[in-house]
């Protein structure tokens, strides 16, 4: 987990420096190498949101919620994102399913 934290920090730094492609690749590699770690999905979704790619963010958060259906952070972020795009009915379904 400590190594993953450092890699997420490096990914964030790359993003802030404008190398979005490298940031996304690193975040995607983290998910591929540690598919059970929800923090990696949350990080990738956060990067996608910052980049304005809400579709990817939602997809990644849905996967995170499948990987860890009891993870409150994944569910909260997914619910928030869905509600912000105006689908309150779907947001309520996500909330009630948890």
C-alpha positions as CSV (number, residue, x, y, z in Angstrom):
1,X,0.0,0.0,0.0
2,X,2.8,2.5,0.7
3,X,4.3,1.8,-2.7
4,X,0.9,2.3,-4.3
5,X,0.5,5.6,-2.5
6,X,3.8,6.8,-3.9
7,X,2.7,5.8,-7.4
8,X,-0.6,7.6,-7.0
9,X,1.3,10.7,-5.9
10,X,3.6,10.4,-8.9
11,X,0.5,10.0,-11.2
12,X,-1.0,13.1,-9.7
13,X,2.3,15.0,-10.1
14,X,2.5,14.0,-13.8
15,X,-1.1,15.2,-14.3
16,X,-0.4,18.5,-12.6
17,X,2.7,18.9,-14.8
18,X,0.5,18.4,-17.9
19,X,1.5,14.9,-18.8
20,X,-2.0,13.5,-18.6
21,X,-1.3,10.5,-20.8
22,X,1.5,9.3,-18.5
23,X,-0.6,10.0,-15.4
24,X,-3.5,7.9,-16.8
25,X,-1.1,5.1,-17.8
26,X,0.4,5.0,-14.4
27,X,-3.1,5.0,-12.7
28,X,-4.3,2.3,-15.1
29,X,-1.2,0.2,-14.3
30,X,-1.9,0.5,-10.6
31,X,-5.5,-0.8,-11.1
32,X,-4.2,-3.7,-13.3
33,X,-1.5,-4.7,-10.8
34,X,-3.7,-4.3,-7.7
35,X,-7.3,-4.8,-8.8
36,X,-8.5,-5.3,-5.3
37,X,-7.4,-1.9,-4.0
38,X,-10.3,0.6,-4.2
39,X,-8.0,3.6,-3.6
40,X,-6.4,3.0,-7.0
41,X,-9.9,3.2,-8.7
42,X,-10.8,6.3,-6.8
43,X,-7.5,7.9,-7.9
44,X,-8.1,7.1,-11.5
45,X,-11.7,8.4,-11.3
46,X,-10.5,11.6,-9.7
47,X,-8.0,12.1,-12.5
48,X,-10.7,11.5,-15.1
49,X,-13.0,14.0,-13.4
50,X,-10.2,16.6,-13.3
51,X,-9.7,16.0,-17.0
52,X,-13.4,16.5,-17.7
53,X,-13.9,12.9,-18.6
54,X,-17.0,12.2,-16.5
55,X,-17.9,9.0,-18.5
56,X,-14.6,7.4,-17.7
57,X,-14.8,8.5,-14.0
58,X,-18.3,6.9,-13.8
59,X,-17.1,3.7,-15.4
60,X,-14.1,3.4,-13.0
61,X,-16.3,4.2,-10.0
62,X,-18.8,1.5,-11.0
63,X,-16.0,-1.0,-11.2
64,X,-14.8,0.1,-7.8
65,X,-18.3,-0.4,-6.4
66,X,-18.3,-3.9,-7.9
67,X,-14.9,-4.8,-6.5
68,X,-15.8,-3.5,-3.0
69,X,-19.6,-3.2,-2.8
70,X,-19.4,-2.1,0.9
71,X,-16.8,0.6,0.3
72,X,-18.4,3.9,1.3
73,X,-16.0,6.1,-0.6
74,X,-16.6,4.3,-3.9
75,X,-20.4,4.4,-3.4
76,X,-20.4,8.0,-2.2
77,X,-18.2,9.2,-5.2
78,X,-20.3,7.2,-7.7
79,X,-23.6,8.6,-6.2
80,X,-22.2,12.2,-6.2
81,X,-21.1,11.9,-9.8
82,X,-24.4,10.4,-11.0
83,X,-26.4,13.0,-9.1
84,X,-24.3,15.8,-10.5
85,X,-25.0,14.7,-14.1
86,X,-28.7,15.0,-13.2
87,X,-29.7,11.3,-12.8
88,X,-31.1,11.5,-9.3
89,X,-33.2,8.4,-9.7
90,X,-30.0,6.3,-10.5
91,X,-28.2,8.1,-7.6
92,X,-31.0,7.0,-5.2
93,X,-30.8,3.4,-6.5
94,X,-27.1,3.3,-5.8
95,X,-27.7,4.7,-2.4
96,X,-30.5,2.3,-1.5
97,X,-28.6,-0.7,-2.8
98,X,-25.7,-0.1,-0.4
